[in-house]
Amino acid sequence: MTSISKVCILGGGTAGWMSAAALSNKFNNLDLEITLIESDEIGTVGVGEATLPHIRYFNQTLGINEPEFMKSTEATFKLGIQFCDWGRRGDHYIHPFGEYGQPIDELDFHQFWLRLNQSGRAPRLSDYSYPVLAAEKGRFRIPDEDITRIGSNFGYAYQFDASLYARFLRNHSEQNGTKRIEGRVIDVELDGETGNVRSVTLESGARIEADLFVDCSGFRGLLIEQALETGYDDWSQWLPCNRAIAVPCESRGELLPYTRATARTAGWQWRIPLQHRTGNGHVYWNEFISDDEAAHQLMTSLEGPALAEPKQLFFKTGRRNKFWNRNVVAIGLSAGFLEPLESTSIHLIQEGITALVELFPTTEINPLDIAEYNTHMALNFERVRDFLLLHYVATQRDDSEMWRFFRSMELPQSLQEKIAAWSSRGYLLKYEFGVFLPPSWIAVMLGQNLLPEGYDPRVDRYADGELVREMERVRLETEAAVRNTPTQSEFLTRYGATSDSRPLSASLT
Ligand SMILES: Cc1cc2nc3c(=O)[nH]c(=O)nc-3n(C[C@H](O)[C@H](O)[C@H](O)COP(=O)(O)OP(=O)(O)OC[C@H]3O[C@@H](n4cnc5c(N)ncnc54)[C@H](O)[C@@H]3O)c2cc1C
C-alpha cells in the first residue's frame, strides 16, 4: 500500500508519544515500522497540563478508557478557563467549553442578551451557561445525552500531568509495536541528491534510517530547523511574552474544574488544578519585568508550599515557515509556539497528527500533500494567534507599560476584521479553519467588556415581555441543572477516576 515502510519519531515528549500512539494505531494494518527516539538526559519540557475538549476524541480513537486514563495521569475535568483581571483589574469571567443559552428561532442567543443588556435589564451572559455556573460551583458531570436538555450543551477537557500522559501513551504505543530507543541524537545525515533526511546517529553510534521523520524534538527543532534550516516566522510583534517560570505546589481547597489565567503587569499567571498537585506558572515579557521579579510574583502567590524548584523556560512566539519540509514533519514545539493562555499547544499537536494521518504518503511523498498540510497548519496557528491576541487588546487596562504597548499596537488584518464585524451588531465572521468557534469569541469579547454598538435587528420582532420571560426560563433551567450536579471530587470518585496516589478528600481544607 505504501512505499513508506519506516517512520522515525524524534522526541518522547507529549508530541512524540501522541504521534507514536496515533500512527501505530491508525496504520497497524500496514507493514510500517515505527521507531521513537528519546533522551532521558535531555528530558522533556515538562509543562503542558491544560487541554481543549478535542483531546477526548484523540483518546477515544485510540480506544482509551477514560477513568483509567484519568487515574493514571492524575487528571481533573476542565469546563473552561477563568480569566481574572484581563478587561479591568478586579474583573473575572469564564471562557466555557459550550454555548450560552440556546438559539431562539435560529437566532443566536447572545443577540437577545445584547438587546436586554442595552436596556440595562440583563443578568450576566454567564448565567445562561451551564459550564460556567457548574465551574463556579466546583461541580462536574459528563454532558447529558439528551440533546434537548440544558446540561447536554457543553464540552469538557482535562488537566493532567504531562509526563504521566506521555508515559501512558508510551505503554499504548509499545503495545501497538512502536519501538523505543533511548539515546541522544548527535548527527543528522542528509541525502546529497534529494536533501531529505536519510538517517540520524545516536551517541552510542547506532544509526537509524527512515523514509519519513516526525520531528518532536521540542523547541530545538533538531531536524526541521537545525538540519533542514526551514526558518521561523516570528510573531513576537503581536505576542511578545517570551519567558515563563513554572512551579507545582500543594493543592488547597476544593478541586476546581477549570484552569485560571490571571493577568499581571507584564504577562499573566496560570493555575492548573490536578488531583495530586496544582500547576502554576508565570508567562511574561522580559522587556518589562526582571526574571527575579517575575519569580517573586509567582512564588508569593502560590496557594500551598512549592513541590519543586521553579523551572525557567525561554521561547519565541511564532511558527516554522513550513511544518512539513521534505521528508520531515514537525509536530509539537518544533513546529512553533503560542503562549499557553488558551491551552492550545496540545491541540495543535493533535491537529498536526490528524492532518498527517489523512495525508500519509501512499506511494511517495507528494509535494501537493505537503502544500496542503502546510496551508492547513498555518491557518490553524494563525487563528489561535489572533484569538490569543484578542485577550491583550480587548481591555481597558493601561496601568503598566505592557498594557500600554498593546493599546497602540497595529493588529493583524484578520483580527481587525473580526473585531470590526463584532463591534457594529455582535456578528462573528465565520472561519473555515480554527479551533475557536463563535461562543469562544463571544466569551472573551463580552468578558472583557468589548460590547457591540447594536444587535441583530431581527431580535426586535419579539415583544419585550415575551423575550424577558423566555430568557428567564433558560436562566432558571440552567441554575436548576447545576444544582443537580455533583462536585468534581464526588464525580471523580463515582466515576472510578480518582488516582491511587492520594484520596481526593485530602485535597479539601
Ligand atoms: C510555559 C509553557 C506552558 C505550557 N502550557 C501548556 C498547556 O497548559 N497546555 C498545552 O496544550 N500546552 C502547553 N504548553 C506546550 C506543551 O508543553 C508542549 O506542546 C508539549 O509538552 C509538547 O512538547 P514537545 O513534545 O514538542 O517537546 P518536549 O517536551 O521538549 O520533548 C522533546 C523530546 O525530544 C527529545 N530530544 C530532543 N533532542 C534530542 C536529541 N538530540 N536526541 C534525542 N532526543 C532528543 C527530548 O528528550 C524529549 O523527549 C506549554 C509550554 C510552555 C513552554
The ligand as an SDF file (V2000), in Angstrom:
LIG
                    3D

 53 58  0  0  0  0  0  0  0  0999 V2000
    5.4840   27.6200   29.7980 C   0  0  0  0  0  0  0  0  0  0  0  0
    4.7100   26.6380   28.9850 C   0  0  0  0  0  0  0  0  0  0  0  0
    3.4390   26.2360   29.3840 C   0  0  0  0  0  0  0  0  0  0  0  0
    2.6890   25.3650   28.6010 C   0  0  0  0  0  0  0  0  0  0  0  0
    1.4270   25.0140   28.9770 N   0  0  0  0  0  0  0  0  0  0  0  0
    0.6560   24.2940   28.1290 C   0  0  0  0  0  0  0  0  0  0  0  0
   -0.6940   23.9730   28.4300 C   0  0  0  0  0  0  0  0  0  0  0  0
   -1.2040   24.2800   29.5050 O   0  0  0  0  0  0  0  0  0  0  0  0
   -1.3980   23.2960   27.5100 N   0  0  0  0  0  0  0  0  0  0  0  0
   -0.8750   22.8980   26.3200 C   0  0  0  0  0  0  0  0  0  0  0  0
   -1.5750   22.3390   25.4880 O   0  0  0  0  0  0  0  0  0  0  0  0
    0.4190   23.1110   26.0620 N   0  0  0  0  0  0  0  0  0  0  0  0
    1.1810   23.8090   26.9050 C   0  0  0  0  0  0  0  0  0  0  0  0
    2.4860   24.0430   26.6060 N   0  0  0  0  0  0  0  0  0  0  0  0
    3.0700   23.4180   25.4400 C   0  0  0  0  0  0  0  0  0  0  0  0
    3.3930   21.9680   25.7630 C   0  0  0  0  0  0  0  0  0  0  0  0
    4.2620   21.9210   26.8690 O   0  0  0  0  0  0  0  0  0  0  0  0
    4.0230   21.2820   24.5670 C   0  0  0  0  0  0  0  0  0  0  0  0
    3.2600   21.4890   23.4250 O   0  0  0  0  0  0  0  0  0  0  0  0
    4.1050   19.7960   24.7900 C   0  0  0  0  0  0  0  0  0  0  0  0
    4.7140   19.4970   26.0070 O   0  0  0  0  0  0  0  0  0  0  0  0
    4.8590   19.1300   23.6790 C   0  0  0  0  0  0  0  0  0  0  0  0
    6.2380   19.3080   23.7920 O   0  0  0  0  0  0  0  0  0  0  0  0
    7.1440   18.5150   22.7840 P   0  0  0  0  0  0  0  0  0  0  0  0
    6.8470   17.0710   22.9120 O   0  0  0  0  0  0  0  0  0  0  0  0
    7.0190   19.1410   21.4460 O   0  0  0  0  0  0  0  0  0  0  0  0
    8.6080   18.8560   23.3000 O   0  0  0  0  0  0  0  0  0  0  0  0
    9.4280   18.3320   24.5840 P   0  0  0  0  0  0  0  0  0  0  0  0
    8.5570   18.0260   25.7320 O   0  0  0  0  0  0  0  0  0  0  0  0
   10.5140   19.3230   24.7900 O   0  0  0  0  0  0  0  0  0  0  0  0
   10.0660   16.9630   24.1060 O   0  0  0  0  0  0  0  0  0  0  0  0
   11.1880   16.9180   23.2730 C   0  0  0  0  0  0  0  0  0  0  0  0
   11.6880   15.4920   23.1870 C   0  0  0  0  0  0  0  0  0  0  0  0
   12.7570   15.4310   22.2550 O   0  0  0  0  0  0  0  0  0  0  0  0
   13.8250   14.7330   22.8350 C   0  0  0  0  0  0  0  0  0  0  0  0
   15.0690   15.2060   22.2380 N   0  0  0  0  0  0  0  0  0  0  0  0
   15.4390   16.4760   21.9880 C   0  0  0  0  0  0  0  0  0  0  0  0
   16.6740   16.4960   21.4580 N   0  0  0  0  0  0  0  0  0  0  0  0
   17.0700   15.2260   21.3490 C   0  0  0  0  0  0  0  0  0  0  0  0
   18.2440   14.5950   20.8860 C   0  0  0  0  0  0  0  0  0  0  0  0
   19.2910   15.2810   20.4300 N   0  0  0  0  0  0  0  0  0  0  0  0
   18.3040   13.2410   20.9290 N   0  0  0  0  0  0  0  0  0  0  0  0
   17.2670   12.5070   21.4060 C   0  0  0  0  0  0  0  0  0  0  0  0
   16.1400   13.0520   21.8540 N   0  0  0  0  0  0  0  0  0  0  0  0
   16.0480   14.3890   21.8390 C   0  0  0  0  0  0  0  0  0  0  0  0
   13.7260   15.0500   24.3250 C   0  0  0  0  0  0  0  0  0  0  0  0
   14.4170   14.1200   25.1030 O   0  0  0  0  0  0  0  0  0  0  0  0
   12.2220   14.9540   24.5030 C   0  0  0  0  0  0  0  0  0  0  0  0
   11.8430   13.6080   24.6570 O   0  0  0  0  0  0  0  0  0  0  0  0
    3.2540   24.8630   27.4070 C   0  0  0  0  0  0  0  0  0  0  0  0
    4.5530   25.2180   27.0390 C   0  0  0  0  0  0  0  0  0  0  0  0
    5.2750   26.0990   27.7990 C   0  0  0  0  0  0  0  0  0  0  0  0
    6.6670   26.4800   27.3910 C   0  0  0  0  0  0  0  0  0  0  0  0
  1  2  1  0
  2  3  1  0
  2 52  2  0
  3  4  2  0
  4  5  1  0
  4 50  1  0
  5  6  2  0
  6  7  1  0
  6 13  1  0
  7  8  2  0
  7  9  1  0
  9 10  1  0
 10 11  2  0
 10 12  1  0
 12 13  2  0
 13 14  1  0
 14 15  1  0
 14 50  1  0
 15 16  1  0
 16 17  1  0
 16 18  1  0
 18 19  1  0
 18 20  1  0
 20 21  1  0
 20 22  1  0
 22 23  1  0
 23 24  1  0
 24 25  2  0
 24 26  1  0
 24 27  1  0
 27 28  1  0
 28 29  2  0
 28 30  1  0
 28 31  1  0
 31 32  1  0
 32 33  1  0
 33 34  1  0
 33 48  1  0
 34 35  1  0
 35 36  1  0
 35 46  1  0
 36 37  1  0
 36 45  1  0
 37 38  2  0
 38 39  1  0
 39 40  1  0
 39 45  2  0
 40 41  1  0
 40 42  2  0
 42 43  1  0
 43 44  2  0
 44 45  1  0
 46 47  1  0
 46 48  1  0
 48 49  1  0
 50 51  2  0
 51 52  1  0
 52 53  1  0
M  END
$$$$
